[in-house]
Amino acid sequence: MVDFEKVLLDIVKPMVSDQNSVSVKEMASIDDNEIILYVYAKNEDIARLIGKQGSMASAIRNMMAIGSRWVDKRINIKFESY
């Protein structure tokens, strides 16, 4: 089984200024065909991860969606600041 938490963390970690403060958590979903991942980072880092008009977030979601085809599931990624 693919560890999507680690894959997503490996993608977003180089993109943030404070690499020690970023984390990714998988949350339970009521749909067995869905994986929900939350990216937690500082407010300014979340802004970087989302990008202008959501372009960076869209690219991250597209990369993860391609990887999720191997396990025949959808990935839902949410970005949260703290």
RARAKA-V256917 format. One record per pair of residues at least 12 apart in sequence whose C-alpha atoms are under 8 Angstrom apart, sorted by sequence separation. I is the first residue (numbers start at 1). J is the second residue. D is the distance in whole Angstrom. If there is no record, write none. Layout:
i=<I;I>
j=<J;J>
d=<D;D>
//
This chain:
i=<25;26;9;24;25;9;24;25;61;9;24;61;8;23;24;61;22;23;6;22;23;5;21;22;5;21;22;5;21;18;17;16;50;5;16;15;16;46;15;46;46;12;35;37;39;43;33;34;35;36;37;38;39;40;41;42;43;33;34;35;36;37;38;39;40;41;42;33;34;35;36;37;38;39;40;41;34;36;38;40;11;8;4;1>
j=<37;38;22;37;38;23;38;39;75;24;39;76;24;39;40;77;39;40;24;40;41;24;40;41;25;41;42;26;42;45;45;45;79;37;48;48;49;79;49;80;81;49;73;75;77;81;72;73;74;75;76;77;78;79;80;81;82;73;74;75;76;77;78;79;80;81;82;74;75;76;77;78;79;80;81;82;76;78;80;82;60;64;64;71>
d=<6;6;8;7;5;7;6;7;8;6;5;8;7;6;6;7;7;5;8;6;7;6;8;4;6;6;7;6;7;8;7;5;8;7;7;7;7;7;7;7;6;7;7;7;7;5;7;5;6;6;6;6;6;6;7;5;6;5;5;5;5;5;5;5;5;5;6;6;6;6;6;6;6;6;6;6;7;8;7;7;8;7;8;8>
//
